[in-house]
Amino acid sequence: MNLQNARILLTGGSSGIGKATAKLLVNKGSKVLITGRDEEKLKRVANELSCEFIAADSGNEKDIEKVFEKVDKVFGGLDVLINNAGIGKFHPIEDLTFNAFEEIFKVNVYGAAITAKHAVERFKKQQKGNIINIASSAALKGFANGSVYSASKFALRSMTQCWQGELRKHNIRVMLINPSEVTTAFASEAREERKEVENKLTGVEIGHAIVGALEMDDRGFVTELSVWATNPF
């Protein structure tokens, strides 16, 4: 697709992968709306990148509805949804609780699904659209203490495959990006960005993967793409 003037909703856009991707898309001439829970931070980033913003919790259905009211108001439609919002906490099996699953699944699974639902309503009317779900290498293989987080990303990967089967006949491309470890504020209680490490991934590499997948001609699409650091050891 041509990203010039493309109307893009990017959740979790105030830092890390989201911010890096938003910057690349704005530089391509896209119209971008970013979301996140910290309104002041969002405002600073939106002003820095020259994009739209709205404070919203991706795990709250009413907030998601408000996001799409803003999408319709400022864009008059939508071409791309990037489901990037996500949280991660890690629990040994002895510490598992219903609340632990609910907290993470609300954002990583339920929120992604309901956000996609609203996007697809708009995509079907125009018989085209793009969804990119940001999962993780944890969607490919579980790991110690990852029961909740990894399960949420496996679920997102499964939903992606279901949507691919359901939406191809409407010219809607659904793609999955699996980042390995990225030096961002992810899993930080204080939401502070970690310092970049020379042999680890940054949000920019994932942003390039997202942009590259979107820019493929609409006749084809990348079903799933995993991005790993070349030599993280």
Number of C-alpha atoms within 10 A of each C-alpha: 17 13 19 13 15 20 20 25 29 23 29 26 29 27 21 22 26 25 23 20 25 30 21 17 24 19 14 15 14 19 23 26 24 26 27 22 17 14 15 12 14 23 19 13 21 23 11 10 18 16 18 20 26 21 21 22 21 28 23 14 16 11 17 20 15 14 25 19 13 17 22 13 10 13 20 10 19 23 23 25 25 26 25 24 25 24 17 18 18 16 15 11 12 7 9 14 11 7 9 15 16 15 15 22 24 20 22 28 23 20 23 26 19 18 24 21 12 15 22 25 10 18 24 15 11 15 14 20 23 24 25 24 27 25 29 23 18 20 20 13 12 16 9 10 16 18 18 23 26 24 20 27 27 20 18 24 23 13 18 22 16 12 18 17 11 12 18 13 12 15 17 24 23 27 24 25 25 22 24 18 18 22 17 19 16 20 13 13 9 8 11 13 13 13 10 13 11 10 11 16 22 22 20 18 17 25 22 15 18 23 17 12 21 22 13 13 10 15 8 12 16 15 15 17 15 15 17 16 16 9 9 11 6
